[in-house]
Amino acid sequence: MPQISQLVATFASQFFWLAVTFGLVFFVIGRGMVPKVQATVDARDQSVADDLKAAEAARAQADATEEQWRAHENAAREAAQKRIAEARAKATAATEGKLAAANAANDAKLAAAETQIASASASAMTEIETVAAEAARDIVARLSGVEVPVADAQAKVKAVLAHG
């Protein structure tokens, strides 16, 4: 069988070229390209790790800045509340002072008005007594024809007005 006798020669030749091709592929790809690809992957991994570290540091810095801002905001809010309380206290004191002055002025006016009313009331009462006494004298004179002295008429009118 001639095919079998050629098998060793063909097989050795094919094995040789297979080994040459495999060696060439191994050295070109395995020794040339794979380390470059691996270096690129490692560089990318390192870059991602560095970016994550930088992001974590930035987040920590942002948290610290936010905490400082919140502390500053709270201090400003407390200062504003304190100023508002002081302004309210001043306004209350000023208002109370104005009210006290206005009340004193009103009390003085009220006392003057009460004095004036009492004086007017006394004057009116005197006038009413005088008119009532004259009216009583006139009525008695017309009905009975007797002249009543002015002092007696005034005394009787005072008694009636005093006791009802």
C-alpha atoms as one frame of an Amber mdcrd trajectory, in Angstrom:
protein
   0.000   0.000   0.000   1.650   3.065  -1.198  -0.568   5.430   0.814   0.749
   4.040   4.071   4.383   4.351   3.058   3.827   8.049   2.238   2.167   8.625
   5.564   5.440   8.917   7.470   6.949  11.411   5.016   3.772  13.452   4.767
   3.182  13.269   8.479   6.711  14.425   9.312   6.413  17.330   6.886   3.032
  18.366   8.242   4.251  17.985  11.801   7.247  20.195  10.988   5.100  22.958
   9.483   2.628  22.639  12.330   5.443  23.122  14.827   6.859  26.059  12.839
   3.436  27.719  12.559   2.644  27.064  16.210   6.037  28.425  17.272   5.590
  31.474  15.072   2.092  32.088  16.423   3.330  31.490  19.978   6.195  33.948
  19.707   4.311  36.607  17.760   1.087  36.484  19.717   2.199  34.937  23.012
   5.429  36.861  23.450   4.690  39.978  21.434   1.003  40.816  21.625  -0.231
  39.230  24.849   2.159  41.185  27.111   1.081  44.427  25.432  -2.588  43.527
  25.844  -1.930  42.456  29.442  -0.098  45.714  30.109  -3.044  47.646  28.677
  -5.485  45.680  30.853  -3.290  46.214  33.912  -3.002  49.930  33.126  -6.765
  50.146  32.737  -7.298  48.303  36.025  -4.806  50.608  37.718  -6.525  53.645
  36.180  -9.930  52.430  37.396  -8.502  51.780  40.867  -6.918  55.247  40.925
 -10.171  56.818  39.742 -12.085  54.988  42.480  -9.574  56.192  45.081  -9.847
  59.748  43.747 -13.652  59.523  43.761 -13.612  58.243  47.348 -11.274  61.065
  48.375 -13.487  63.601  46.583 -16.565  62.166  48.296 -14.855  62.386  51.683
 -13.833  65.980  50.928 -17.383  66.789  49.803 -18.781  65.256  52.996 -16.356
  67.310  55.094 -17.233  70.464  53.154 -20.938  69.746  53.543 -20.495  69.218
  57.291 -18.643  72.537  57.572 -21.359  74.232  55.531 -24.096  72.755  57.740
 -22.253  73.893  60.881 -21.877  77.382  59.393 -25.539  77.426  58.340 -26.681
  76.331  61.805 -24.507  79.002  63.437 -25.945  81.631  61.081 -29.481  80.424
  61.810 -28.846  80.630  65.566 -27.397  84.127  65.204 -30.424  85.184  63.168
 -32.795  83.733  65.778 -30.869  85.592  68.490 -31.110  88.863  66.544 -34.826
  88.315  65.978 -35.341  87.681  69.692 -33.377  90.839  70.548 -35.374  92.870
  68.040 -38.621  91.508  69.446 -37.509  92.349  72.983 -36.566  95.889  71.937
 -39.832  96.331  70.055 -41.792  95.003  73.027 -39.987  97.350  75.411 -40.517
 100.316  73.078 -44.176  99.426  72.624 -44.669  99.018  76.360 -43.030 102.407
  76.946 -45.258 104.048  74.347 -48.325 102.316  75.782 -47.408 103.433  79.298
 -46.977 107.018  78.109 -50.240 106.866  76.155 -52.040 105.333  79.154 -50.680
 108.055  81.423 -51.818 110.735  78.967 -55.215 109.061  78.652 -55.512 108.771
  82.447 -54.710 112.482  82.802 -57.293 113.362  80.143 -59.806 111.028  81.796
 -59.228 112.597  85.211 -59.637 116.086  83.712 -62.794 114.983  81.908 -64.181
 113.386  85.084 -63.482 116.604  87.009 -65.158 118.609  84.284 -68.132 116.219
  84.242 -68.430 116.363  88.039 -68.309 120.143  87.950 -70.862 120.262  85.114
 -73.035 117.764  86.952 -72.895 119.839  90.163 -73.645 122.996  88.189 -76.528
 121.274  86.429 -77.845 119.940  89.715 -77.738 123.424  91.212 -79.503 124.812
  88.194 -82.112 122.029  88.339 -82.706 122.783  92.009 -83.072 126.471  91.260
 -85.485 125.862  88.400 -87.421 123.304  90.462 -87.630 125.700  93.395 -88.910
 128.530  91.157 -91.377 126.157  89.501 -92.616 124.941  92.900 -93.047 128.556
  94.111 -94.963 129.450  90.955 -97.195 126.374  91.196 -97.964 126.984  94.879
 -98.653 130.672  94.171-101.025 129.899  91.312-102.851 127.093  93.055-103.153
 128.450  96.525-102.208 132.064  96.154 -99.614 131.848  98.955 -96.124 133.255
  98.434 -93.481 130.727  99.520 -90.076 132.170 100.445 -87.249 131.202  98.072
 -85.170 129.585 100.842 -88.073 127.327 101.923 -88.772 126.258  98.337 -85.089
 125.438  97.758 -84.891 123.443 101.029 -87.939 121.346 100.105 -86.646 120.705
  96.548 -83.267 119.614  97.964 -84.971 117.247 100.386 -87.118 115.714  97.693
 -84.189 115.342  95.282 -81.982 113.851  98.007 -84.521 111.246  99.182 -86.322
 110.617  95.947
